[in-house]
């Protein structure tokens, strides 16, 4: 039996089916991750609503919407890293059977879906969920879920009309070619992209503010840990709760006042060493005043050895953090910040001298042709690390700002309104992250889909302004937060690191 369809049509069908399966698996993974994150922070259901059926439905729908929006935020932040990894994998294994599903069409489709879902979540789903949980129905109408749906829908339509009016006014002021009344009906081709361009511009400005603040916060916290952590010797000297006095010889062991008795464990000398450590920590020395000789038996000596081993472990743990962990953290933070600042400075100079073009939309993109970095896979890995570093520092800086610190989520104590607000802000930041990373020159991977059609990306002065602001704020942060005390302390830790035995540090 011969097939009527062309084999090429079947090949396209299988390719599309494979892409949809990959998209579905990615969506399920992101949705599950987002759901777990929201469950960690949001209040329990008993603390969210009064217990009526309408409230339960409203908050359940709001939870689904927030989970969807947070998943889209994570996907938007991972667009560039996943695209860079895909390009390097195809470059390393061009003819491998196991990576045939990884192609340009898949990556472009992923960018288009993230752009679509981010617009739907930001302009439709999140506002509706907020109005839905706040609505009660029209006055005089019967109470119920549908009454709240009608009220939330009407409020959303009114807000949408107001937003489109503001968009039309801004477009008429900024773009002389689209100011007529007739052009008002050209919503899908002009006003919606212009609206998202404004939102992305706002997100980039927020990233330019939050990222240096995140740098400063990380340097401040790490610098305090590096300079104010007490030394192992002071750790022993200042331990007022547990100490040993050996001045009277082997016949006396001094007080351990904050410890309580575990009599059932004392009577089991056959227990393991770890079991004895826990047991002997719970036995005060004063219990043996009547019969001190019983304390100098095997149990007493084991208790003394366990105590000394625990103190030695604390000393080693403190030495490890002070002499290795915190200096390494500070060095990594400084290196990542300096490298990002240097890359942005280089990108600014290349833009000014015409060596590099503006990050506008490109139609001819093929993955696996050449590496995006002159350093090859190492450079691609560095770009991914810097993009994720900027994302993390921007989130840290966001919740360090005076206005947004009250919106900071708390474990098991975040209302649904706060969850919606956090999801909206994170969605704005995450969807603007690929635009910022490309405009700053962190990566040379071109923006795909509608991300590359953002209007202001073709404006030379705006792009250069973003680069200059980021480079200057990064330099100011490094100059003000890496103080002389921190530099001297870090230098001493690096110079004296070889004096500490690796066995002493890591054990």
Phi, psi and omega in degrees: 000127182269145178275135179284332183282153177285139177303331178294326177293320177296321179297318177296321179297314180294322178296316179295319178298318178296320178296317180295323177295317178296317178298319180295317179296318177296318180296317179297318179297313180294321180294316180295318178298316180294321179297318178295321179295317181292322178297330179293324189260327187286157177293161173292161184300329180294334180265358182266318185218171187284344177111000178286162182294320180297318178295320180297317179294317181297315182287331176291318177295320178298323178295317178297318180295317179295322178296316177298316182293319179294323176297320176295323178298314179296318178297321178294321179291332182265006181299306181295314177302316180293323179292319179295317178297318179299318179297318180290324178294315178294329178288325181279326182232075185290331185246018182285139180291331187279350180241023178293331180289343182270104184217179182295322181297321179296315182293317178296320177297323178295318177297318180294319180293319178296319178297316180295311182293325179293322176293316179297317182292320186283320186260347185233301190289310182295314176299320179297318180297323178293313179294329182292317181284341179268345185279158178229357184103160180290149178298132180089348180270163179290142180282147179163180182292318183293327177297320177290326177295317180297316180295315180296322179294318179296316179297320179296320178295317179297318178295322178296319177297317178298318180294320178292326176296317177296321178296320179296318180295315180296322179293322179293327180283325186264337184231111183287344184275356184223054183249359183281161179293325181297329181285352180297330182279355177274066189282311188289329185268341183232307191284322177294314173299323178294321178297316179291330175297320177295318180294318178294324177295319176297319178296321178294319177297320177296321177295321179294333177275315187286325184295311175298325176296321175295320174304310183297320180294317179295317179295322180295312182294314180294323177296321177294318178296325183286325187261336187252000177287126183290149183288162177302325180293316177293330179299324178282320184289328185265006179277097186273347186270327182227114178211160181239132178247113183259015187291333183264015178086200185279359183270353185222135171231129191276192196293153173217074199289336187265017185249144182246164190281141170234075192295328181293332180277335180293327185277009180240077182293349181272003181289164183289169182295317179295323178294322179293322180302312180294323181290315184289335175294338182265014183243114177286149179293332184295343180294344186250021181296324183288329183222081183291335180295329178291338179280338181268018177272197183297322180296318180295319178292321177297322178296320180294317179296317179297320179298314180294323179294322178294318178296321179295322178295321177296318180297316181293321179296318177296319179295322179297315180293318185286319189265348183227306189293305183293319173299321178295319177299315180296319179297317179296317179298316180295316181297314180296319180292318180294317180297316178297318177297319179293321179295321178292320177297316177298318179296322178297315180295320179293324176292319181293325182267004176078014179285324182244144180271169179288151184281064180267177184293140175235140181263335184261087178236128177225123180281151176081012179273308178212162181284147181280346182238147177291341178270002178075217180300328178295316177295322177295319177297321178296320178298317179297316180298318180293321179296314178294326177295317177297321179296313181295315181293326178293322177292318177298316179294327179300311182279001173265348179288149183299324184282324186265355180294333178285342178270358183299126182291144178242145184296124178060020183215036180243123180289164181293328176296319176294323178298317178297316178298317178296319179296321179294316181293316179296327178293320177296315181294315185291321179290337177272349182297314177299323179294316180294315181298323179286319181289333177277350180081017176296325177222156177259007179289126184289146176288129184258163176063215181285349176297324180279353180263011178296133192298314189285353177293338177272002179267116184298318186291323179293316181295316179294323177299317177299317180296316181294317180299315181294315181296318182292314180295324177294317178295319178295320179297316179295322182286330183266327184270331176273079184285174180296323179297315180294319180296316179295318180296318179294320178296319179295321180294320180291319181291326184265003184295324183289344181283340181269131179293139178296328176295321180291326185280317191267340181279000000 
